[in-house]
C-alpha cells in the first residue's frame, strides 16, 4: 500500500511538470511570434495597430526617422492617438519600386473628420524584415496658396515649446499663450498645447513680443497647424519682422484670417534669421 502511494505521487509530480513545461513552451512561442513580412501585410498591420492605439506594435513595425530613442517615439504615438485617433483607412494605390521598396497611397480618416489628401507611405526591406518608413510630411490646407492640398516631405525637425491654454472672461478670449526661448536659425518649435477655433470668419489675433538674443533684428514666422501622426497640416501663417521688446516698448499685433472653425490646432514658430530669437505672446479669438 505504501508503494502504491509513492508511485501515485510520482506520477502526479510528473504530470504537473509536463503541464508547466507545456505552458512555458506556449508562452515562448507567443513571444516569438513573427512580424508580418511582406509589404502588404506590414502596412495593413501598422495602420490597424494605429487605429487601436497599439503603440508597441507600431514602434516595432516602423522605421521612424524623427526619433533617436524608443521612449520619445512611444510618447509621440500615444499623444497623437489620444488627441486625434485614426478611425479608418483605405489603400488606394501600390507602386513596387524595386525588390526592397514598395510605396502605398492611403486615404486616412481621423476622428476630427477633416478631409486630407491621399497620404504616401513607403515600406522598405531592412535586413530581411519589412518596415514602414515614417518621415515628417507637410500639407498646405489653405486654398489661397498654390501648393494647396499637396503633400511634401518636411526637412525641418521640430521641438515643443511651453504653451498653455489660457481662459479669460472677456469678449476677446485668449486661447493660447506661447513662450519660446532661444530659437536657433531656421529652427521650428511647436506649442505643446492645442486650442479650438470658435469663430466662423477664420480670424485669429496674435499679440506678443520678440527679441534677438544677439545682434540683428528678429524675423519669426507664426503658423497655425494640426498634427495627425507624422503629417503637419498648415492652415495659415504670417511673419513678423523687427524688434518688439518685452518691456519698455509696444508689442506687435497681427491677424490671421484663414483658420477654419474646428478643434485641435497648434502654433508653430520658425526663426527666419541667422541669429537666435526669443518671444512670448497670446493668440486671441
LINMO-V212986 format. One record per helix or strand of 2 or more residues. SS is the DSSP state (helix for helix, strand for strand). FROM is the first residue (numbers start at 0). TO is the last residue. If there is no record, write none. Layout:
ss:SS from:FROM to:TO
ss:SS from:FROM to:TO
This chain:
ss:helix from:1 to:30
ss:helix from:38 to:51
ss:helix from:54 to:60
ss:strand from:61 to:63
ss:helix from:69 to:82
ss:strand from:85 to:97
ss:strand from:100 to:109
ss:strand from:118 to:125
ss:strand from:128 to:133
ss:strand from:136 to:139
ss:strand from:150 to:152
ss:strand from:157 to:160
ss:strand from:162 to:163
ss:strand from:173 to:182
ss:strand from:187 to:190
ss:strand from:194 to:196
ss:strand from:203 to:211
ss:strand from:218 to:227
ss:strand from:230 to:240
ss:strand from:251 to:255
ss:strand from:261 to:270
ss:strand from:276 to:283
